[in-house]
Amino acid sequence: MANQAGPVCRLCRREGTKLFLKGAKCVSNCTFDKRSGLLPGQHGLARRRKPSDYGVQLRAKQRARRLYGVLETQFRRYFERAEASEGVTGTVLLQHLERRLDNVVYRLGFGASRREARQLVSHRHIQVNGRVVNIASAQVRPGDIVEVREKSRKILPVENAQQLLSGGRQSVPDWLSLESEKLRGTVLRLPERQEMESAVDEQLIVEYYSR
């Protein structure tokens, strides 16, 4: 996930939807709920103009990029890879994003947000197939086993994220299986469209890059 200088709540307001960039705080103490109708910055109260087709496509791309915490160059690289692959370009793009290690750590409930999951990966708290991997963008494959290192299982971020999972505020998608007592998950298969981010309109992203 790219580093974001300054407050991240303004990104949710800019995209008009909660991106859950701060994990549990987005559930219990979120400023978006109070100021969702306002754009960030001093002109937030100004009347919004109807966006052009390009503007709608740009916002769809930016929303997806910020949801997954990917820089522009890397996001475009994912799109180019998806475009060159077999299958529906938009769906393949989302599969590439979902298969990022930081996203899988988040989906398994080891981190309360993708930002937090990235920190867990970069700080060497996560293993893939028994080996420590500290590259957040690493792509997992069906059959891979992702787990929290044994000496890291009692750290506060992991325990807090597990509370969100057990409390029903977050669920593990069907393309992953979780052994919660061992803090271990297995990638069963590639995700299907209904199991990925519903806030992303991949068709608009394809149109944006096809201009």
Secondary structure, 3 states (H helix, E strand, C coil): CCCCCCCCHHHHHHHCCCCCCCCCHHHHCCCHHHHCCCCCCCCCCCCCCCCCHHHHHHHHHHHHHHHHCCCHHHHHHHHHHHHCCCCCHHHHHHHHHHCEHHHHHHHCCCCCCHHHHHHHHHCCCEEECCEECCCCCCECCCCCEEEECHHHCCCHHHHHHHHHHHCCCCCCCCCEEEEHHHCEEEECCCCCHHHCCCCCCHHHHHHHHCC
